[in-house]
Amino acid sequence: MQPCQRLNAREVEIATMVWKGHTNRDIAREIGTTEQVVKNYLRTTFDKLGVWSRLELAMYIAHHGGDRWSVGSS
């Protein structure tokens, strides 16, 4: 199983936006939700991928394909 396959589509979307440097506020505005909802998604994503911070998440994504990182990628 590829790392991004552990996540649902929304988690992948948010994680990718973090990797691209967006703030929680930017992400919330972009996807039409609140910052708290974004934080909840990130906490779940951190748990699923075994990372502890936004920086670790960004590094994890960069190491696992960066721009090609999406649901179902191989």
HTML snippet that shows the backbone in 3Dmol.js (N, CA, C, O; Angstrom):
<script src="https://3Dmol.org/build/3Dmol-min.js"></script>
<div id="view" style="width:600px;height:400px;position:relative"></div>
<script>
const pdb = `
ATOM      1  N   MET A   1       0.850  -1.188   0.000  1.00  0.00           N
ATOM      2  CA  MET A   1       0.000   0.000   0.000  1.00  0.00           C
ATOM      3  C   MET A   1       0.889   1.243   0.000  1.00  0.00           C
ATOM      4  O   MET A   1       1.812   1.372   0.803  1.00  0.00           O
ATOM      5  N   GLN A   2       0.582   2.146  -0.921  1.00  0.00           N
ATOM      6  CA  GLN A   2       1.316   3.402  -1.003  1.00  0.00           C
ATOM      7  C   GLN A   2       0.921   4.294   0.174  1.00  0.00           C
ATOM      8  O   GLN A   2      -0.205   4.205   0.664  1.00  0.00           O
ATOM      9  N   PRO A   3       1.842   5.155   0.635  1.00  0.00           N
ATOM     10  CA  PRO A   3       1.533   6.013   1.793  1.00  0.00           C
ATOM     11  C   PRO A   3       0.251   6.810   1.648  1.00  0.00           C
ATOM     12  O   PRO A   3      -0.526   6.903   2.598  1.00  0.00           O
ATOM     13  N   CYS A   4       0.017   7.381   0.487  1.00  0.00           N
ATOM     14  CA  CYS A   4      -1.176   8.218   0.331  1.00  0.00           C
ATOM     15  C   CYS A   4      -2.451   7.390   0.305  1.00  0.00           C
ATOM     16  O   CYS A   4      -3.539   7.939   0.482  1.00  0.00           O
ATOM     17  N   GLN A   5      -2.348   6.092   0.089  1.00  0.00           N
ATOM     18  CA  GLN A   5      -3.539   5.237   0.083  1.00  0.00           C
ATOM     19  C   GLN A   5      -4.064   4.993   1.498  1.00  0.00           C
ATOM     20  O   GLN A   5      -5.161   4.460   1.667  1.00  0.00           O
ATOM     21  N   ARG A   6      -3.298   5.375   2.504  1.00  0.00           N
ATOM     22  CA  ARG A   6      -3.760   5.281   3.890  1.00  0.00           C
ATOM     23  C   ARG A   6      -4.733   6.402   4.219  1.00  0.00           C
ATOM     24  O   ARG A   6      -5.418   6.357   5.241  1.00  0.00           O
ATOM     25  N   LEU A   7      -4.793   7.409   3.351  1.00  0.00           N
ATOM     26  CA  LEU A   7      -5.576   8.605   3.605  1.00  0.00           C
ATOM     27  C   LEU A   7      -6.797   8.654   2.702  1.00  0.00           C
ATOM     28  O   LEU A   7      -6.808   8.067   1.619  1.00  0.00           O
ATOM     29  N   ASN A   8      -7.833   9.365   3.162  1.00  0.00           N
ATOM     30  CA  ASN A   8      -8.974   9.587   2.264  1.00  0.00           C
ATOM     31  C   ASN A   8      -8.645  10.778   1.355  1.00  0.00           C
ATOM     32  O   ASN A   8      -7.631  11.453   1.536  1.00  0.00           O
ATOM     33  N   ALA A   9      -9.503  11.013   0.400  1.00  0.00           N
ATOM     34  CA  ALA A   9      -9.242  12.046  -0.609  1.00  0.00           C
ATOM     35  C   ALA A   9      -9.058  13.431   0.011  1.00  0.00           C
ATOM     36  O   ALA A   9      -8.179  14.180  -0.415  1.00  0.00           O
ATOM     37  N   ARG A  10      -9.864  13.778   1.001  1.00  0.00           N
ATOM     38  CA  ARG A  10      -9.757  15.100   1.636  1.00  0.00           C
ATOM     39  C   ARG A  10      -8.435  15.234   2.389  1.00  0.00           C
ATOM     40  O   ARG A  10      -7.798  16.287   2.346  1.00  0.00           O
ATOM     41  N   GLU A  11      -8.025  14.173   3.077  1.00  0.00           N
ATOM     42  CA  GLU A  11      -6.742  14.213   3.789  1.00  0.00           C
ATOM     43  C   GLU A  11      -5.587  14.406   2.822  1.00  0.00           C
ATOM     44  O   GLU A  11      -4.657  15.160   3.108  1.00  0.00           O
ATOM     45  N   VAL A  12      -5.637  13.729   1.677  1.00  0.00           N
ATOM     46  CA  VAL A  12      -4.593  13.896   0.660  1.00  0.00           C
ATOM     47  C   VAL A  12      -4.592  15.335   0.146  1.00  0.00           C
ATOM     48  O   VAL A  12      -3.533  15.945  -0.002  1.00  0.00           O
ATOM     49  N   GLU A  13      -5.768  15.869  -0.121  1.00  0.00           N
ATOM     50  CA  GLU A  13      -5.878  17.242  -0.616  1.00  0.00           C
ATOM     51  C   GLU A  13      -5.264  18.235   0.372  1.00  0.00           C
ATOM     52  O   GLU A  13      -4.486  19.107  -0.014  1.00  0.00           O
ATOM     53  N   ILE A  14      -5.620  18.094   1.639  1.00  0.00           N
ATOM     54  CA  ILE A  14      -5.119  19.017   2.662  1.00  0.00           C
ATOM     55  C   ILE A  14      -3.624  18.831   2.870  1.00  0.00           C
ATOM     56  O   ILE A  14      -2.885  19.810   2.972  1.00  0.00           O
ATOM     57  N   ALA A  15      -3.176  17.593   2.934  1.00  0.00           N
ATOM     58  CA  ALA A  15      -1.744  17.332   3.120  1.00  0.00           C
ATOM     59  C   ALA A  15      -0.927  17.929   1.978  1.00  0.00           C
ATOM     60  O   ALA A  15       0.142  18.498   2.200  1.00  0.00           O
ATOM     61  N   THR A  16      -1.432  17.796   0.768  1.00  0.00           N
ATOM     62  CA  THR A  16      -0.728  18.344  -0.396  1.00  0.00           C
ATOM     63  C   THR A  16      -0.679  19.863  -0.321  1.00  0.00           C
ATOM     64  O   THR A  16       0.324  20.470  -0.694  1.00  0.00           O
ATOM     65  N   MET A  17      -1.748  20.476   0.155  1.00  0.00           N
ATOM     66  CA  MET A  17      -1.755  21.933   0.300  1.00  0.00           C
ATOM     67  C   MET A  17      -0.753  22.381   1.362  1.00  0.00           C
ATOM     68  O   MET A  17      -0.111  23.420   1.207  1.00  0.00           O
ATOM     69  N   VAL A  18      -0.616  21.605   2.441  1.00  0.00           N
ATOM     70  CA  VAL A  18       0.403  21.905   3.454  1.00  0.00           C
ATOM     71  C   VAL A  18       1.776  21.840   2.809  1.00  0.00           C
ATOM     72  O   VAL A  18       2.608  22.725   3.011  1.00  0.00           O
ATOM     73  N   TRP A  19       2.013  20.790   2.031  1.00  0.00           N
ATOM     74  CA  TRP A  19       3.306  20.616   1.353  1.00  0.00           C
ATOM     75  C   TRP A  19       3.620  21.809   0.450  1.00  0.00           C
ATOM     76  O   TRP A  19       4.778  22.199   0.302  1.00  0.00           O
ATOM     77  N   LYS A  20       2.579  22.381  -0.148  1.00  0.00           N
ATOM     78  CA  LYS A  20       2.766  23.530  -1.040  1.00  0.00           C
ATOM     79  C   LYS A  20       2.887  24.843  -0.285  1.00  0.00           C
ATOM     80  O   LYS A  20       3.060  25.895  -0.900  1.00  0.00           O
ATOM     81  N   GLY A  21       2.798  24.796   1.047  1.00  0.00           N
ATOM     82  CA  GLY A  21       3.036  25.987   1.853  1.00  0.00           C
ATOM     83  C   GLY A  21       1.813  26.762   2.288  1.00  0.00           C
ATOM     84  O   GLY A  21       1.948  27.863   2.823  1.00  0.00           O
ATOM     85  N   HIS A  22       0.624  26.227   2.077  1.00  0.00           N
ATOM     86  CA  HIS A  22      -0.597  26.914   2.482  1.00  0.00           C
ATOM     87  C   HIS A  22      -0.780  26.841   4.002  1.00  0.00           C
ATOM     88  O   HIS A  22      -0.437  25.841   4.632  1.00  0.00           O
ATOM     89  N   THR A  23      -1.318  27.900   4.571  1.00  0.00           N
ATOM     90  CA  THR A  23      -1.641  27.912   6.000  1.00  0.00           C
ATOM     91  C   THR A  23      -2.982  27.220   6.214  1.00  0.00           C
ATOM     92  O   THR A  23      -3.728  26.987   5.263  1.00  0.00           O
ATOM     93  N   ASN A  24      -3.281  26.893   7.468  1.00  0.00           N
ATOM     94  CA  ASN A  24      -4.589  26.307   7.778  1.00  0.00           C
ATOM     95  C   ASN A  24      -5.717  27.237   7.349  1.00  0.00           C
ATOM     96  O   ASN A  24      -6.747  26.788   6.846  1.00  0.00           O
ATOM     97  N   ARG A  25      -5.517  28.518   7.548  1.00  0.00           N
ATOM     98  CA  ARG A  25      -6.530  29.502   7.157  1.00  0.00           C
ATOM     99  C   ARG A  25      -6.741  29.476   5.644  1.00  0.00           C
ATOM    100  O   ARG A  25      -7.879  29.478   5.175  1.00  0.00           O
ATOM    101  N   ASP A  26      -5.648  29.451   4.880  1.00  0.00           N
ATOM    102  CA  ASP A  26      -5.742  29.379   3.420  1.00  0.00           C
ATOM    103  C   ASP A  26      -6.483  28.117   2.978  1.00  0.00           C
ATOM    104  O   ASP A  26      -7.353  28.160   2.108  1.00  0.00           O
ATOM    105  N   ILE A  27      -6.119  27.000   3.596  1.00  0.00           N
ATOM    106  CA  ILE A  27      -6.731  25.716   3.246  1.00  0.00           C
ATOM    107  C   ILE A  27      -8.223  25.746   3.552  1.00  0.00           C
ATOM    108  O   ILE A  27      -9.037  25.326   2.729  1.00  0.00           O
ATOM    109  N   ALA A  28      -8.581  26.237   4.725  1.00  0.00           N
ATOM    110  CA  ALA A  28      -9.989  26.300   5.119  1.00  0.00           C
ATOM    111  C   ALA A  28     -10.788  27.140   4.120  1.00  0.00           C
ATOM    112  O   ALA A  28     -11.879  26.755   3.700  1.00  0.00           O
ATOM    113  N   ARG A  29     -10.242  28.258   3.759  1.00  0.00           N
ATOM    114  CA  ARG A  29     -10.912  29.142   2.801  1.00  0.00           C
ATOM    115  C   ARG A  29     -11.055  28.438   1.444  1.00  0.00           C
ATOM    116  O   ARG A  29     -12.113  28.503   0.819  1.00  0.00           O
ATOM    117  N   GLU A  30     -10.008  27.777   1.002  1.00  0.00           N
ATOM    118  CA  GLU A  30     -10.000  27.106  -0.304  1.00  0.00           C
ATOM    119  C   GLU A  30     -11.027  25.979  -0.390  1.00  0.00           C
ATOM    120  O   GLU A  30     -11.705  25.828  -1.407  1.00  0.00           O
ATOM    121  N   ILE A  31     -11.141  25.185   0.682  1.00  0.00           N
ATOM    122  CA  ILE A  31     -12.050  24.033   0.623  1.00  0.00           C
ATOM    123  C   ILE A  31     -13.410  24.313   1.252  1.00  0.00           C
ATOM    124  O   ILE A  31     -14.274  23.437   1.276  1.00  0.00           O
ATOM    125  N   GLY A  32     -13.604  25.524   1.758  1.00  0.00           N
ATOM    126  CA  GLY A  32     -14.909  25.922   2.269  1.00  0.00           C
ATOM    127  C   GLY A  32     -15.265  25.330   3.619  1.00  0.00           C
ATOM    128  O   GLY A  32     -16.380  24.848   3.818  1.00  0.00           O
ATOM    129  N   THR A  33     -14.321  25.367   4.543  1.00  0.00           N
ATOM    130  CA  THR A  33     -14.565  24.858   5.888  1.00  0.00           C
ATOM    131  C   THR A  33     -13.885  25.768   6.903  1.00  0.00           C
ATOM    132  O   THR A  33     -13.459  26.870   6.560  1.00  0.00           O
ATOM    133  N   THR A  34     -13.781  25.317   8.145  1.00  0.00           N
ATOM    134  CA  THR A  34     -13.151  26.115   9.198  1.00  0.00           C
ATOM    135  C   THR A  34     -11.717  25.638   9.445  1.00  0.00           C
ATOM    136  O   THR A  34     -11.340  24.528   9.070  1.00  0.00           O
ATOM    137  N   GLU A  35     -10.941  26.495  10.077  1.00  0.00           N
ATOM    138  CA  GLU A  35      -9.575  26.118  10.448  1.00  0.00           C
ATOM    139  C   GLU A  35      -9.579  24.912  11.385  1.00  0.00           C
ATOM    140  O   GLU A  35      -8.690  24.064  11.299  1.00  0.00           O
ATOM    141  N   GLN A  36     -10.564  24.823  12.277  1.00  0.00           N
ATOM    142  CA  GLN A  36     -10.621  23.696  13.214  1.00  0.00           C
ATOM    143  C   GLN A  36     -10.802  22.372  12.468  1.00  0.00           C
ATOM    144  O   GLN A  36     -10.196  21.364  12.829  1.00  0.00           O
ATOM    145  N   VAL A  37     -11.624  22.381  11.443  1.00  0.00           N
ATOM    146  CA  VAL A  37     -11.815  21.163  10.647  1.00  0.00           C
ATOM    147  C   VAL A  37     -10.498  20.781   9.969  1.00  0.00           C
ATOM    148  O   VAL A  37     -10.147  19.602   9.924  1.00  0.00           O
ATOM    149  N   VAL A  38      -9.775  21.754   9.448  1.00  0.00           N
ATOM    150  CA  VAL A  38      -8.473  21.491   8.827  1.00  0.00           C
ATOM    151  C   VAL A  38      -7.529  20.887   9.863  1.00  0.00           C
ATOM    152  O   VAL A  38      -6.835  19.914   9.570  1.00  0.00           O
ATOM    153  N   LYS A  39      -7.493  21.451  11.065  1.00  0.00           N
ATOM    154  CA  LYS A  39      -6.642  20.919  12.130  1.00  0.00           C
ATOM    155  C   LYS A  39      -7.001  19.472  12.457  1.00  0.00           C
ATOM    156  O   LYS A  39      -6.121  18.646  12.697  1.00  0.00           O
ATOM    157  N   ASN A  40      -8.299  19.173  12.465  1.00  0.00           N
ATOM    158  CA  ASN A  40      -8.734  17.803  12.734  1.00  0.00           C
ATOM    159  C   ASN A  40      -8.244  16.853  11.650  1.00  0.00           C
ATOM    160  O   ASN A  40      -7.756  15.763  11.948  1.00  0.00           O
ATOM    161  N   TYR A  41      -8.373  17.266  10.390  1.00  0.00           N
ATOM    162  CA  TYR A  41      -7.871  16.445   9.288  1.00  0.00           C
ATOM    163  C   TYR A  41      -6.363  16.234   9.427  1.00  0.00           C
ATOM    164  O   TYR A  41      -5.869  15.124   9.224  1.00  0.00           O
ATOM    165  N   LEU A  42      -5.644  17.282   9.766  1.00  0.00           N
ATOM    166  CA  LEU A  42      -4.192  17.163   9.891  1.00  0.00           C
ATOM    167  C   LEU A  42      -3.802  16.222  11.027  1.00  0.00           C
ATOM    168  O   LEU A  42      -2.872  15.429  10.881  1.00  0.00           O
ATOM    169  N   ARG A  43      -4.496  16.302  12.144  1.00  0.00           N
ATOM    170  CA  ARG A  43      -4.194  15.400  13.262  1.00  0.00           C
ATOM    171  C   ARG A  43      -4.371  13.940  12.839  1.00  0.00           C
ATOM    172  O   ARG A  43      -3.536  13.092  13.151  1.00  0.00           O
ATOM    173  N   THR A  44      -5.453  13.658  12.134  1.00  0.00           N
ATOM    174  CA  THR A  44      -5.700  12.300  11.645  1.00  0.00           C
ATOM    175  C   THR A  44      -4.631  11.885  10.641  1.00  0.00           C
ATOM    176  O   THR A  44      -4.151  10.751  10.672  1.00  0.00           O
ATOM    177  N   THR A  45      -4.263  12.794   9.762  1.00  0.00           N
ATOM    178  CA  THR A  45      -3.226  12.516   8.765  1.00  0.00           C
ATOM    179  C   THR A  45      -1.897  12.240   9.445  1.00  0.00           C
ATOM    180  O   THR A  45      -1.204  11.289   9.086  1.00  0.00           O
ATOM    181  N   PHE A  46      -1.532  13.061  10.424  1.00  0.00           N
ATOM    182  CA  PHE A  46      -0.290  12.841  11.164  1.00  0.00           C
ATOM    183  C   PHE A  46      -0.281  11.444  11.775  1.00  0.00           C
ATOM    184  O   PHE A  46       0.714  10.726  11.679  1.00  0.00           O
ATOM    185  N   ASP A  47      -1.384  11.065  12.398  1.00  0.00           N
ATOM    186  CA  ASP A  47      -1.481   9.744  13.028  1.00  0.00           C
ATOM    187  C   ASP A  47      -1.320   8.620  12.010  1.00  0.00           C
ATOM    188  O   ASP A  47      -0.594   7.655  12.250  1.00  0.00           O
ATOM    189  N   LYS A  48      -1.995   8.749  10.885  1.00  0.00           N
ATOM    190  CA  LYS A  48      -1.952   7.697   9.867  1.00  0.00           C
ATOM    191  C   LYS A  48      -0.568   7.541   9.247  1.00  0.00           C
ATOM    192  O   LYS A  48      -0.162   6.433   8.896  1.00  0.00           O
ATOM    193  N   LEU A  49       0.158   8.656   9.111  1.00  0.00           N
ATOM    194  CA  LEU A  49       1.466   8.612   8.455  1.00  0.00           C
ATOM    195  C   LEU A  49       2.631   8.548   9.433  1.00  0.00           C
ATOM    196  O   LEU A  49       3.775   8.355   9.022  1.00  0.00           O
ATOM    197  N   GLY A  50       2.350   8.709  10.721  1.00  0.00           N
ATOM    198  CA  GLY A  50       3.411   8.637  11.726  1.00  0.00           C
ATOM    199  C   GLY A  50       4.319   9.854  11.740  1.00  0.00           C
ATOM    200  O   GLY A  50       5.517   9.736  11.996  1.00  0.00           O
ATOM    201  N   VAL A  51       3.753  11.028  11.465  1.00  0.00           N
ATOM    202  CA  VAL A  51       4.523  12.269  11.550  1.00  0.00           C
ATOM    203  C   VAL A  51       3.958  13.117  12.677  1.00  0.00           C
ATOM    204  O   VAL A  51       2.852  12.871  13.159  1.00  0.00           O
ATOM    205  N   TRP A  52       4.725  14.119  13.092  1.00  0.00           N
ATOM    206  CA  TRP A  52       4.355  14.904  14.274  1.00  0.00           C
ATOM    207  C   TRP A  52       4.106  16.374  14.001  1.00  0.00           C
ATOM    208  O   TRP A  52       3.618  17.091  14.875  1.00  0.00           O
ATOM    209  N   SER A  53       4.434  16.839  12.794  1.00  0.00           N
ATOM    210  CA  SER A  53       4.309  18.270  12.519  1.00  0.00           C
ATOM    211  C   SER A  53       4.052  18.513  11.032  1.00  0.00           C
ATOM    212  O   SER A  53       4.172  17.612  10.202  1.00  0.00           O
ATOM    213  N   ARG A  54       3.698  19.755  10.727  1.00  0.00           N
ATOM    214  CA  ARG A  54       3.501  20.152   9.333  1.00  0.00           C
ATOM    215  C   ARG A  54       4.797  19.997   8.547  1.00  0.00           C
ATOM    216  O   ARG A  54       4.779  19.570   7.392  1.00  0.00           O
ATOM    217  N   LEU A  55       5.923  20.343   9.172  1.00  0.00           N
ATOM    218  CA  LEU A  55       7.212  20.210   8.499  1.00  0.00           C
ATOM    219  C   LEU A  55       7.496  18.745   8.160  1.00  0.00           C
ATOM    220  O   LEU A  55       7.892  18.424   7.040  1.00  0.00           O
ATOM    221  N   GLU A  56       7.289  17.861   9.141  1.00  0.00           N
ATOM    222  CA  GLU A  56       7.491  16.437   8.868  1.00  0.00           C
ATOM    223  C   GLU A  56       6.556  15.945   7.776  1.00  0.00           C
ATOM    224  O   GLU A  56       6.955  15.147   6.928  1.00  0.00           O
ATOM    225  N   LEU A  57       5.314  16.415   7.791  1.00  0.00           N
ATOM    226  CA  LEU A  57       4.357  16.028   6.763  1.00  0.00           C
ATOM    227  C   LEU A  57       4.852  16.477   5.387  1.00  0.00           C
ATOM    228  O   LEU A  57       4.830  15.698   4.434  1.00  0.00           O
ATOM    229  N   ALA A  58       5.289  17.708   5.283  1.00  0.00           N
ATOM    230  CA  ALA A  58       5.792  18.226   4.008  1.00  0.00           C
ATOM    231  C   ALA A  58       7.002  17.423   3.526  1.00  0.00           C
ATOM    232  O   ALA A  58       7.107  17.107   2.341  1.00  0.00           O
ATOM    233  N   MET A  59       7.901  17.098   4.432  1.00  0.00           N
ATOM    234  CA  MET A  59       9.074  16.305   4.068  1.00  0.00           C
ATOM    235  C   MET A  59       8.663  14.897   3.641  1.00  0.00           C
ATOM    236  O   MET A  59       9.231  14.339   2.702  1.00  0.00           O
ATOM    237  N   TYR A  60       7.693  14.333   4.320  1.00  0.00           N
ATOM    238  CA  TYR A  60       7.189  13.006   3.998  1.00  0.00           C
ATOM    239  C   TYR A  60       6.619  12.996   2.575  1.00  0.00           C
ATOM    240  O   TYR A  60       6.915  12.096   1.789  1.00  0.00           O
ATOM    241  N   ILE A  61       5.813  13.988   2.256  1.00  0.00           N
ATOM    242  CA  ILE A  61       5.216  14.071   0.921  1.00  0.00           C
ATOM    243  C   ILE A  61       6.302  14.261  -0.134  1.00  0.00           C
ATOM    244  O   ILE A  61       6.271  13.615  -1.181  1.00  0.00           O
ATOM    245  N   ALA A  62       7.255  15.141   0.137  1.00  0.00           N
ATOM    246  CA  ALA A  62       8.345  15.366  -0.815  1.00  0.00           C
ATOM    247  C   ALA A  62       9.108  14.066  -1.076  1.00  0.00           C
ATOM    248  O   ALA A  62       9.486  13.776  -2.211  1.00  0.00           O
ATOM    249  N   HIS A  63       9.326  13.301  -0.029  1.00  0.00           N
ATOM    250  CA  HIS A  63      10.061  12.028  -0.154  1.00  0.00           C
ATOM    251  C   HIS A  63       9.250  10.973  -0.905  1.00  0.00           C
ATOM    252  O   HIS A  63       9.822  10.071  -1.517  1.00  0.00           O
ATOM    253  N   HIS A  64       7.933  11.082  -0.860  1.00  0.00           N
ATOM    254  CA  HIS A  64       7.061  10.078  -1.474  1.00  0.00           C
ATOM    255  C   HIS A  64       6.366  10.579  -2.738  1.00  0.00           C
ATOM    256  O   HIS A  64       5.247  10.154  -3.026  1.00  0.00           O
ATOM    257  N   GLY A  65       6.993  11.459  -3.487  1.00  0.00           N
ATOM    258  CA  GLY A  65       6.469  11.808  -4.800  1.00  0.00           C
ATOM    259  C   GLY A  65       6.055  13.238  -5.030  1.00  0.00           C
ATOM    260  O   GLY A  65       5.863  13.638  -6.179  1.00  0.00           O
ATOM    261  N   GLY A  66       5.909  14.024  -3.982  1.00  0.00           N
ATOM    262  CA  GLY A  66       5.590  15.443  -4.159  1.00  0.00           C
ATOM    263  C   GLY A  66       4.372  15.694  -5.019  1.00  0.00           C
ATOM    264  O   GLY A  66       3.264  15.306  -4.647  1.00  0.00           O
ATOM    265  N   ASP A  67       4.552  16.335  -6.160  1.00  0.00           N
ATOM    266  CA  ASP A  67       3.440  16.694  -7.049  1.00  0.00           C
ATOM    267  C   ASP A  67       2.659  15.494  -7.554  1.00  0.00           C
ATOM    268  O   ASP A  67       1.486  15.628  -7.902  1.00  0.00           O
ATOM    269  N   ARG A  68       3.276  14.340  -7.602  1.00  0.00           N
ATOM    270  CA  ARG A  68       2.583  13.136  -8.078  1.00  0.00           C
ATOM    271  C   ARG A  68       1.798  12.465  -6.960  1.00  0.00           C
ATOM    272  O   ARG A  68       1.140  11.448  -7.176  1.00  0.00           O
ATOM    273  N   TRP A  69       1.872  13.046  -5.754  1.00  0.00           N
ATOM    274  CA  TRP A  69       1.236  12.441  -4.575  1.00  0.00           C
ATOM    275  C   TRP A  69      -0.257  12.638  -4.644  1.00  0.00           C
ATOM    276  O   TRP A  69      -0.751  13.758  -4.515  1.00  0.00           O
ATOM    277  N   SER A  70      -0.974  11.560  -4.847  1.00  0.00           N
ATOM    278  CA  SER A  70      -2.428  11.640  -4.903  1.00  0.00           C
ATOM    279  C   SER A  70      -3.013  10.281  -4.569  1.00  0.00           C
ATOM    280  O   SER A  70      -2.291   9.285  -4.540  1.00  0.00           O
ATOM    281  N   VAL A  71      -4.288  10.231  -4.323  1.00  0.00           N
ATOM    282  CA  VAL A  71      -4.949   8.971  -4.012  1.00  0.00           C
ATOM    283  C   VAL A  71      -4.770   8.030  -5.192  1.00  0.00           C
ATOM    284  O   VAL A  71      -5.050   8.379  -6.339  1.00  0.00           O
ATOM    285  N   GLY A  72      -4.300   6.836  -4.885  1.00  0.00           N
ATOM    286  CA  GLY A  72      -4.151   5.819  -5.915  1.00  0.00           C
ATOM    287  C   GLY A  72      -2.862   5.898  -6.702  1.00  0.00           C
ATOM    288  O   GLY A  72      -2.676   5.124  -7.640  1.00  0.00           O
ATOM    289  N   SER A  73      -1.949   6.823  -6.349  1.00  0.00           N
ATOM    290  CA  SER A  73      -0.691   6.866  -7.093  1.00  0.00           C
ATOM    291  C   SER A  73       0.144   5.660  -6.736  1.00  0.00           C
ATOM    292  O   SER A  73      -0.023   5.073  -5.667  1.00  0.00           O
ATOM    293  N   SER A  74       1.045   5.290  -7.629  1.00  0.00           N
ATOM    294  CA  SER A  74       1.862   4.102  -7.362  1.00  0.00           C
ATOM    295  C   SER A  74       3.309   4.462  -7.176  1.00  0.00           C
ATOM    296  O   SER A  74       4.139   3.583  -6.944  1.00  0.00           O
TER     297      SER A  74
END
`;
const viewer = $3Dmol.createViewer("view");
viewer.addModel(pdb, "pdb");
viewer.setStyle({}, {cartoon: {color: "spectrum"}});
viewer.zoomTo();
viewer.render();
</script>
